[in-house]
Structures are given as C-alpha cells and as structure tokens.
Amino acid sequence: MVSDSQMWGSRMKSDYWNVTDEQVVEKTGQALAHWRTVLDEFGARAKKSNEVVAHLQNEHGVPRYWARTLTTWYLKQG
C-alpha cells in the first residue's frame, strides 16, 4: 500500500488531482460522483478552496491530503 506522502512524492504537482474512483473510494469511502454532488450542494465553485477543503475535512471526515485533492479535482472539472 502506498502512503499519502509517497503518492504525493511520486506524482508531479501539476497532476496530483488526477485520481481514480478506486483511489478515492479506498481513502474516503465514497466515489468521485458522490464528492461531485457534495461539492455542488456546498456551492464549492463560489467559495475559496481553503473553505472547501475545511468543509470536506470537518463535515465529511476527509483526510487533509484527500480534501485538497478532491477540491482541486472538482475545480479542474470546470
């Protein structure tokens, strides 16, 4: 199993948000489609990324690395 820090080190910063459903389910218990809905309902596009990360951490128990990854992934979806 690869730790979050190993995963970060093995990826280039510019594409660390390119994750698979399998990775996200393993780390968060939910698929990308779930997180897209959560972030849509939260109004994430209209908020600062740090607010979105905090929401995922505090309200949904997402670990910080994955909260940041999901936030960036979501915002990159356009």
C-alpha positions as CSV (number, residue, x, y, z in Angstrom):
1,M,0.0,0.0,0.0
2,V,1.3,3.5,-0.9
3,S,1.1,6.2,1.8
4,D,-0.3,9.6,1.0
5,S,3.2,11.1,1.3
6,Q,4.6,8.5,-1.1
7,M,1.8,9.2,-3.5
8,W,2.5,12.9,-3.4
9,G,6.2,12.3,-4.0
10,S,5.6,10.0,-6.9
11,R,3.3,12.4,-8.7
12,M,4.1,15.8,-10.3
13,K,2.3,18.7,-8.5
14,S,0.5,19.6,-11.7
15,D,-1.5,16.4,-11.9
16,Y,-1.9,15.1,-8.4
17,W,-5.7,15.6,-8.7
18,N,-5.9,13.1,-11.5
19,V,-7.3,10.3,-9.3
20,T,-9.4,7.2,-10.0
21,D,-12.6,6.2,-8.3
22,E,-10.7,3.2,-6.8
23,Q,-8.2,5.5,-5.1
24,V,-10.9,7.9,-3.8
25,V,-13.1,5.1,-2.5
26,E,-10.1,3.5,-0.8
27,K,-9.2,6.7,1.0
28,T,-12.6,8.3,1.6
29,G,-15.2,5.5,1.3
30,Q,-17.0,7.3,-1.5
31,A,-16.7,7.6,-5.3
32,L,-15.9,10.7,-7.2
33,A,-19.6,11.1,-8.2
34,H,-20.5,11.3,-4.6
35,W,-17.9,14.0,-3.9
36,R,-19.0,16.0,-7.0
37,T,-22.6,16.0,-5.6
38,V,-21.4,17.1,-2.1
39,L,-19.3,19.9,-3.6
40,D,-22.1,21.0,-5.9
41,E,-24.5,21.2,-2.9
42,F,-21.9,23.1,-0.9
43,G,-21.5,25.6,-3.7
44,A,-17.8,24.9,-3.9
45,R,-17.2,26.9,-7.1
46,A,-18.2,30.1,-5.4
47,K,-16.0,29.6,-2.4
48,K,-12.3,29.8,-1.7
49,S,-10.5,26.5,-2.0
50,N,-9.5,26.5,1.7
51,E,-13.1,26.8,2.7
52,V,-13.9,23.8,0.5
53,V,-11.1,21.8,2.0
54,A,-12.2,22.7,5.5
55,H,-15.7,21.6,4.7
56,L,-14.6,18.2,3.4
57,Q,-12.4,17.7,6.5
58,N,-14.8,19.0,9.1
59,E,-18.2,17.9,7.8
60,H,-17.3,14.7,5.9
61,G,-14.1,13.5,7.7
62,V,-12.0,13.5,4.6
63,P,-8.2,13.5,5.4
64,R,-6.5,16.7,4.5
65,Y,-4.5,15.4,1.5
66,W,-7.6,14.0,0.0
67,A,-9.7,17.0,0.8
68,R,-7.2,19.1,-1.1
69,T,-7.0,16.6,-3.9
70,L,-10.8,16.4,-4.2
71,T,-11.2,20.2,-4.1
72,T,-8.6,20.7,-6.9
73,W,-10.1,17.8,-8.9
74,Y,-13.5,19.4,-8.6
75,L,-12.4,22.8,-9.6
76,K,-10.4,21.5,-12.6
77,Q,-13.6,19.8,-13.9
78,G,-14.9,23.2,-14.9
